[in-house]
């Protein structure tokens, strides 16, 4: 496989945890940046960011497949990205709910 799973010492799923964690942080930071810049409801921002993160993750995977010689697209990477973003949105929603 062209991805880094073979190089990970902790097992084949370590790469997926990295994707999940990156997209969790990416989504939270993106939310904080947009929330402070625009006056829009939190739910609308969270949904927009989640959809944009999913699209971005899929586009990155497609770019790896079609524009690089040493990388390939991995559906599981896109799923890990989406899961990380969804978890971030869930945490952000819970925080907003607790503040009310």
N, C-alpha and C positions, 0 to 999 in steps of 0.2 A: 504494500500500500504506500502511496506517495505521501500521506500525511505523517505526522509525528508520533503516532501511537506506538510504533515499534521501538521508538527511542525513549519512551516514558518508563521509568523504573517501577512505578507504583501500579502498573496494570494498564489495560487497554482503555479504560474509561477516564483516565486522568485528563486527557485532552478535552473531554466533554465537560468536566467540572471547570476547567479553565474557561471554556466558552461561556458556560452558564454564569460564572462569577463575573467575567468581563461585561457581559450584557446586563447583568443586574446593576453593576456600578454605572455603566454607560447610561442606562435608563434613569437611574436616580439623579445623576448629574444633569442629564438633559432636562428632566422635569424641573429641577431646582433653577436651572438657567431660564427656562421658558416661563415658569411661574413668576419669577421676579421681574421679568421683562414685559410680560403681557398680562392684562387683567382679563382672564378667562377662567371659567369654572374649572376646578381641579379635575373633575371627571372628564371633561372634554380634553384637557391637556394630557391626562394619563392615557386615554384612548388613542389620541393622535400620536403620542410618542411610541406607544406599543406598536401601532401599525407601521410607523416609520422604521422602528427597530427591526421588525420582522422583514420588511421589504429590503432594508439595508443588508441584513444578514443573508438573505437569499441572493441578492445581487453580488455580494462578496463571493459566495460559493460559485455562482455562475462565472464570475470573472476568473476565479482560480481554474475552473475547468477549461475555459475558452481562450484565456490570454496568458497562461503560464505553461511552461513545458514540464515543470517538476512538481506541480500541485494538481490535485483533482478535487472536484466537488464532492461533498459528503452531506447527504441528507440529514444524518445524525448531528452534524455540526449545526445545521440550520435549526433543527429541533432543539438542541441545547441552547442556542442563542435565543430562540423564542421563549423557551422555558425560563431562562434567566430574566428576560424582560417581563414576562408575565408575573413572576414572583416579585419583582420590584414594584410593579403596578399594584399587586395585592398588598404589599407592605405599605406603600404610600397611601392606599385607600384606608387600611386599618389605622394608620397614624392620623389621617384626616378625621376618621370617624371617632377616634378617641379624644380628639381635641374639641369636639362639639359638646 
